[in-house]
Amino acid sequence: MSTVTEPETLGELIADCAEIPQDLCREQRAVPRPRAATPWRVDEACHAQVAELDAYI
């Protein structure tokens, strides 16, 4: 693997990747799972903001 030049062919890229130590390829830590989104609710204040939207447009 050359750190001076970029690979010019797919074969060179594959050869470079094959030289990466396996311990660097393994996931070092667990990725946290995304939280579930809070359900969206329309309250009176939200509804009031768009109550006259049809008349505005």
N, C-alpha and C positions, 0 to 999 in steps of 0.2 A: 504494500500500500504506500502510495506516495502522498505526503502531506503538502507537497509543493504545487502540484497540478491537479486540476479536476479530471475525473475520468472522461474520456472522449467517446467511449463505446459502451454499450450495455454490458459486454463481457468484462471490461475494466471495472465498471461499477459493481457487478456481482462479485468479482474477485476482491475488491476493496471491502465490501460488506462481509465477505466470508472471513476476513481477518479480524473482525470486531470480536473481542473477548466475550464469551458466553455470559459471564457474570454481569456485563454491562447491558446485555439484552433482556435479562430477566427483570420483571417488575420489582422494583425496590421496595415499594410500599403499596398498601391497599388504596385503591381509589374510592373515595367516599361516594355512596349512592346519592343521587339527587333527591331532595325532599319532594314530597307530593305537593302540588300547588294548592293553595287555599281556594276553596270554592268561591266563585265570584257571585256576588248578590247585588241586585239592584234595589237600593233603598229609595225613599222618597226624595232625598236631596239629589241623588243621581238622576232620577226620573225627571225632576223639575228642570234640570239643566237642558234636557232635550225635548221637553213637552211641547214646545212651540217650534221645533226644528222644521217641520213641513212648511209652516208659514214663513219662516226665515228664507228657505231655499226658494 
